[in-house]
Amino acid sequence: MPSSAQQPEAKTPAPAVLTAWNDQLLANPHAVADKRRRVRDMFAAIAPSYDINNRLHSLWQDQRWRRKAVKLAEVKPGDQVVDVACGTGDLTFAFEDVLARLPADFHNVLGIDFTYAMLPIAARKAQRLHQDTCASFINGDAQSLPLPNESADVVSIAFGIRNVQDPAAAIREFHRILRPGGRVIVLEFSLPTNRLLRGLYNFYFRHVLPRTATLISGDKTGAYKYLPESVNTFIGREQMMQMLESVGFQKVEHFPMTFGVCVCYRGVKSAI
């Protein structure tokens, strides 16, 4: 894994597009042929306001969900952690905070994101809030991680697996880079199983959040219309668990949080 550094690898970001999503595409955004490009451009456009919208529209629950995910990862002294689709680094830093309290001479947390525009923000947060950080950030694709086989003890992805063009390919990559006994953590939005709660949630998700988040961000890509539809049309909990098991993860479990609007999935790579 790369040595500690606060600055992401230099790379010229792709130019943002004015409109990435429309109602026709949002009928099933996961079936759009160029979803990969649209997702990258969308996140590049909303990167500057990404953190404030996350806090506000999760009612300040998003950091609690991340802390729960880190706890479920059961990190150990000296663990090497890879946080995929790291965005502005919130989960990366949550892992670092726990590892820094463990007795070990060395540990490493690597954040990887497909959208380069997120990484300078993560680096600035590291300089401002985590001056002794062991975290480093690189630009990379979840479907083809630039890491050797069996090089990590934990691989995580928070609110990112549904944004990948081919989620199964990403999960195969997670399994490839994990050492035997390594843990995968997938944190993702879900729908409440209670019918009444699901209706209230979707009203907020589809009619309130897109307006207020777009107002805050000034977004013109349709990012906050994409968000609810990408959740509503994504695979369910059982399918996600089956996908993890299909590549070889064992002891696959899921942990719903906050009435089921968020779920953390956990699996273990066989030690044999």
C-alpha positions as MATLAB code, in Angstrom:
seq = 'MPSSAQQPEAKTPAPAVLTAWNDQLLANPHAVADKRRRVRDMFAAIAPSYDINNRLHSLWQDQRWRRKAVKLAEVKPGDQVVDVACGTGDLTFAFEDVLARLPADFHNVLGIDFTYAMLPIAARKAQRLHQDTCASFINGDAQSLPLPNESADVVSIAFGIRNVQDPAAAIREFHRILRPGGRVIVLEFSLPTNRLLRGLYNFYFRHVLPRTATLISGDKTGAYKYLPESVNTFIGREQMMQMLESVGFQKVEHFPMTFGVCVCYRGVKSAI';
ca = [
       0.000    0.000    0.000;
       1.219    3.545   -0.633;
       3.102    5.284    2.134;
       1.324    7.878    4.265;
       0.659   11.169    2.541;
      -1.967   13.809    2.843;
      -2.069   14.867   -0.774;
      -3.821   12.750   -3.420;
      -2.014   11.744   -6.549;
      -2.005   14.568   -9.082;
      -4.455   14.054  -11.878;
      -6.380   16.459  -14.052;
     -10.075   16.253  -13.087;
     -12.603   15.648  -15.805;
     -14.702   18.690  -16.694;
     -18.131   18.768  -15.060;
     -21.219   18.496  -17.231;
     -24.234   20.751  -16.851;
     -26.822   17.987  -16.799;
     -26.118   14.365  -15.948;
     -29.575   12.988  -15.131;
     -33.108   13.475  -16.404;
     -36.425   11.813  -15.559;
     -36.075    9.211  -18.297;
     -32.639    8.093  -17.105;
     -33.764    8.082  -13.476;
     -36.402    5.436  -14.134;
     -33.490    3.048  -13.491;
     -30.143    4.846  -13.216;
     -28.300    1.545  -12.697;
     -29.175    0.452  -16.235;
     -27.728    3.571  -17.893;
     -24.822    2.564  -20.122;
     -22.619    5.510  -19.180;
     -23.572    5.577  -15.496;
     -19.870    5.529  -14.594;
     -19.174    8.860  -16.308;
     -22.379   10.472  -15.092;
     -21.666    9.503  -11.482;
     -18.121   10.879  -11.681;
     -19.251   14.191  -13.140;
     -22.124   14.449  -10.681;
     -19.877   14.022   -7.647;
     -17.332   16.449   -9.057;
     -20.081   19.058   -9.251;
     -21.348   18.586   -5.671;
     -17.990   18.002   -3.961;
     -17.703   21.474   -2.355;
     -21.060   21.128   -0.545;
     -20.936   17.360   -0.042;
     -20.224   17.374    3.693;
     -22.825   19.947    4.721;
     -25.518   18.201    2.705;
     -24.573   14.842    4.228;
     -24.875   16.217    7.754;
     -28.029   18.215    7.216;
     -30.031   15.690    5.225;
     -29.138   12.692    7.361;
     -30.152   14.772   10.399;
     -26.552   14.410   11.592;
     -26.827   10.611   11.628;
     -24.274    9.898    8.887;
     -21.269   10.124   11.200;
     -22.940    7.830   13.719;
     -23.514    5.288   10.950;
     -19.851    5.476   10.001;
     -18.713    4.952   13.591;
     -20.937    1.867   13.785;
     -19.404    0.561   10.557;
     -15.903    0.981   11.970;
     -16.928   -0.886   15.113;
     -18.282   -3.763   13.023;
     -14.979   -3.955   11.136;
     -13.259   -5.048   14.372;
      -9.968   -3.398   13.467;
      -6.858   -4.761   15.131;
      -3.459   -3.216   15.877;
      -1.447   -2.818   12.689;
      -4.395   -3.359   10.336;
      -4.170   -1.986    6.809;
      -7.503   -0.415    5.843;
      -8.677    0.498    2.344;
     -11.676    2.824    2.188;
     -13.156    2.717   -1.319;
     -15.331    5.559   -2.643;
     -13.919    7.534    0.264;
     -15.328   10.866   -0.879;
     -14.119   13.624    1.420;
     -12.652   11.104    3.863;
     -15.208   10.835    6.666;
     -15.057    7.044    6.972;
     -11.312    7.043    6.288;
     -10.763    9.343    9.264;
     -13.190    7.351   11.427;
     -11.005    4.297   10.868;
      -7.883    6.298   11.560;
      -9.283    7.615   14.850;
      -9.791    4.056   16.107;
      -6.495    2.676   14.806;
      -4.560    5.567   16.363;
      -5.721    4.426   19.813;
      -4.495    0.857   19.305;
      -0.989   -0.332   20.303;
       0.889   -0.666   17.034;
       4.041    0.810   15.546;
       2.426    1.162   12.143;
      -0.965    1.157   10.510;
      -2.265    2.627    7.297;
      -5.609    3.868    6.012;
      -5.868    4.404    2.272;
      -8.787    6.317    0.783;
      -9.589    5.690   -2.875;
     -12.164    7.583   -4.912;
     -13.110    7.567   -8.579;
     -14.005   11.282   -8.488;
     -10.774   13.209   -8.202;
     -12.517   16.418   -7.073;
     -13.340   14.801   -3.725;
      -9.715   14.085   -2.841;
      -8.285   17.597   -2.387;
     -11.139   18.246    0.063;
     -10.197   15.109    1.995;
      -6.550   16.212    2.002;
      -7.466   19.647    3.349;
      -9.561   18.053    6.092;
      -6.568   15.899    7.003;
      -4.352   18.972    7.311;
      -6.939   20.864    9.356;
      -8.305   18.139   11.628;
      -5.840   15.230   11.478;
      -2.405   16.792   11.316;
      -0.630   13.580   12.355;
      -2.657   11.532    9.900;
      -1.552    8.164    8.601;
      -4.234    8.404    5.899;
      -3.394    8.810    2.240;
      -5.671    9.357   -0.749;
      -5.485    8.227   -4.357;
      -7.695    8.401   -7.419;
      -8.915    4.948   -8.431;
     -11.784    2.784   -9.636;
     -13.562    0.332   -7.306;
     -13.871   -2.099  -10.218;
     -10.104   -2.209  -10.739;
      -8.282   -1.276   -7.555;
      -4.605   -0.321   -7.999;
      -3.500   -2.635   -5.188;
      -1.864   -6.075   -5.039;
      -3.583   -9.261   -3.971;
      -4.017   -9.798   -0.224;
      -2.705   -6.383    0.763;
      -5.452   -5.198    3.143;
      -7.080   -6.344    6.370;
     -10.256   -4.280    5.997;
     -11.972   -2.951    2.879;
     -14.859   -0.539    3.307;
     -17.236    1.367    1.077;
     -19.792    3.832    2.451;
     -22.745    4.948    0.330;
     -20.823    4.063   -2.782;
     -21.578    0.520   -3.910;
     -24.819    1.538   -5.672;
     -22.883    4.199   -7.603;
     -20.502    1.659   -9.170;
     -21.267    0.638  -12.745;
     -20.814   -3.048  -11.855;
     -21.171   -3.642   -8.091;
     -20.328   -7.346   -8.413;
     -16.995   -6.486  -10.046;
     -16.176   -4.145   -7.159;
     -16.993   -6.795   -4.579;
     -14.728   -9.253   -6.396;
     -11.968   -6.648   -6.156;
     -12.583   -6.249   -2.420;
     -12.209  -10.008   -1.977;
      -9.042  -10.042   -4.109;
      -7.161   -7.417   -2.107;
      -8.174   -8.728    1.322;
      -5.890  -11.030    3.246;
      -7.353  -14.277    4.604;
      -9.472  -13.359    7.598;
      -9.964   -9.829    6.274;
     -13.279   -8.043    6.669;
     -15.406   -6.242    4.113;
     -17.732   -3.465    5.260;
     -20.454   -2.120    2.973;
     -22.471    0.799    4.332;
     -25.418    1.762    2.166;
     -28.821    3.415    2.184;
     -31.843    1.142    2.264;
     -35.615    1.395    2.574;
     -37.446    0.888    5.881;
     -39.320   -2.399    5.959;
     -42.279   -0.784    7.764;
     -44.740    0.389    5.109;
     -45.686    3.637    6.878;
     -42.070    4.563    7.613;
     -41.098    3.729    4.044;
     -43.789    6.076    2.726;
     -42.701    8.930    4.993;
     -39.058    8.303    4.144;
     -39.705    8.343    0.394;
     -41.723   11.546    0.667;
     -38.768   13.225    2.372;
     -36.248   11.533    0.084;
     -38.017   12.386   -3.170;
     -39.726   15.699   -2.470;
     -37.879   17.517    0.319;
     -34.211   16.511    0.104;
     -33.796   17.134   -3.671;
     -35.043   20.701   -3.328;
     -33.099   21.729   -0.233;
     -29.872   19.910   -1.175;
     -29.939   21.373   -4.671;
     -30.514   24.837   -3.229;
     -27.491   24.481   -0.933;
     -25.199   22.994   -3.572;
     -26.349   24.960   -6.614;
     -26.188   21.615   -8.422;
     -27.265   21.392  -12.057;
     -26.468   17.711  -12.646;
     -29.578   16.258  -11.023;
     -27.470   14.678   -8.257;
     -30.142   14.936   -5.590;
     -32.806   13.509   -7.866;
     -30.446   10.645   -8.647;
     -29.910    9.897   -4.950;
     -33.432    8.675   -4.032;
     -33.955    6.858   -7.319;
     -30.584    5.111   -7.089;
     -31.612    3.792   -3.663;
     -35.144    2.793   -4.672;
     -33.953    0.898   -7.756;
     -30.879   -0.743   -6.201;
     -30.720   -4.376   -5.107;
     -32.285   -5.344   -1.776;
     -30.653   -6.576    1.393;
     -30.890  -10.280    0.589;
     -29.443   -9.732   -2.872;
     -26.536   -7.752   -1.426;
     -25.768  -10.525    1.030;
     -25.945  -13.103   -1.764;
     -23.570  -11.015   -3.876;
     -21.036  -10.955   -1.041;
     -21.380  -14.691   -0.506;
     -21.099  -15.442   -4.228;
     -17.497  -14.180   -4.381;
     -16.463  -16.166   -1.316;
     -17.204  -14.009    1.721;
     -18.306  -15.945    4.774;
     -20.245  -15.043    7.917;
     -22.129  -12.413    5.925;
     -24.433  -10.358    8.128;
     -26.389   -7.135    7.847;
     -27.148   -4.548   10.503;
     -30.023   -2.094    9.871;
     -29.747    1.328   11.483;
     -32.152    4.226   12.106;
     -35.370    2.351   11.234;
     -33.629    0.659    8.318;
     -32.764    3.758    6.269;
     -29.128    2.636    6.419;
     -27.687   -0.881    6.502;
     -24.165   -2.075    7.228;
     -23.131   -5.374    5.623;
     -20.169   -7.320    6.934;
     -18.371  -10.353    5.535;
     -15.133  -12.213    6.239;
     -12.690  -13.677    3.741;
     -11.953  -17.300    4.498;
      -8.742  -17.831    6.436;
      -8.108  -21.124    4.622;
];
